[in-house]
């Protein structure tokens, strides 16, 4: 199983990153368009399960296999650093856009 993961690590990373962005948009949709706390929490859980945790585990598996920081591990480290720094600002801008796009003049309840 580990060999299959290592062989397809870039594809898996791409799919996980795609799913994480889909869950990000779903979170914004649930927050502003359908205004559902329940679905927002579900989206947040799905984001964690499709983005954060598996990408981190993928980086760890890769590091354990090769015992060094290669390009793949570096990319995952950079994704984590991005999400903890500049990515927060980008997410705030995306959140503002979604608020205007989905909410319009409606009152937003959190």
C-alpha positions in Angstrom: 0.0 0.0 0.0 2.8 2.4 0.9 4.5 1.7 -2.5 1.2 2.6 -4.3 0.9 5.8 -2.3 4.6 6.8 -3.0 4.2 6.0 -6.7 1.2 8.2 -7.0 2.0 10.9 -4.4 1.8 13.8 -6.8 -1.5 12.8 -8.2 -2.8 12.1 -4.7 -1.6 15.5 -3.5 -3.2 17.2 -6.5 -6.5 15.5 -5.8 -6.4 16.3 -2.1 -5.6 20.0 -2.8 -8.5 20.1 -5.3 -10.8 18.6 -2.7 -9.6 21.0 0.0 -10.4 24.0 -2.3 -13.8 22.5 -3.1 -14.5 22.2 0.6 -13.4 25.8 1.2 -15.9 27.0 -1.4 -18.5 24.7 0.1 -17.8 26.2 3.6 -18.3 29.7 2.2 -21.5 28.7 0.4 -22.9 27.1 3.6 -21.9 30.1 5.7 -23.3 32.8 3.4 -25.8 31.4 0.9 -27.7 28.8 2.9 -26.6 30.2 6.3 -26.4 26.8 7.9 -24.2 26.4 11.0 -24.7 22.6 10.7 -23.5 22.4 7.1 -20.7 24.8 7.8 -19.4 22.5 10.5 -19.7 19.5 8.1 -17.8 21.4 5.5 -15.1 22.3 8.0 -14.8 18.6 9.0 -14.6 17.6 5.3 -12.0 20.3 4.7 -9.9 18.9 7.5 -10.3 15.3 6.3 -9.5 16.1 2.7 -6.9 18.8 3.0 -5.0 19.2 6.2 -4.7 15.7 7.7 -4.1 13.6 4.5 -1.6 16.1 3.1 0.4 16.1 6.3 0.3 12.3 6.5 1.4 12.1 2.9 4.4 14.3 3.6 5.2 12.2 6.7 5.0 8.9 4.7 7.2 10.3 2.0 9.8 11.6 4.5 9.8 8.2 6.3 10.3 6.4 3.0 13.2 8.5 1.7 14.6 9.7 5.0 15.2 13.2 3.6 13.4 16.3 2.6 12.9 16.0 -1.1 10.9 18.2 -3.5 7.6 16.5 -2.6 8.1 17.0 1.1 9.2 20.6 0.6 6.1 21.3 -1.4 3.9 20.0 1.4 5.9 22.0 3.9 5.5 25.1 1.8 1.7 24.4 1.5 1.5 24.2 5.2 3.5 27.4 5.7 1.4 29.2 3.1 -1.9 28.2 4.7 -0.6 29.4 8.1 0.7 32.8 6.8 -0.2 34.4 3.5 -3.0 31.9 2.9 -5.0 33.4 5.9 -5.0 36.8 4.2 -6.1 35.2 0.9 -8.9 33.3 2.7 -10.1 36.6 4.3 -10.3 38.2 0.8 -12.2 35.1 -0.5 -14.5 35.2 2.5 -15.3 38.9 1.8 -16.0 38.1 -1.8 -18.3 35.2 -0.8 -20.1 37.4 1.7 -20.9 39.9 -1.0 -21.6 37.3 -3.7 -23.9 35.0 -1.7 -25.3 37.2 1.0 -26.2 40.3 -0.9 -28.4 42.4 1.4 -29.5 39.6 3.6 -28.7 39.6 7.3 -26.0 37.1 8.1 -26.3 35.0 11.2 -23.3 33.0 12.5 
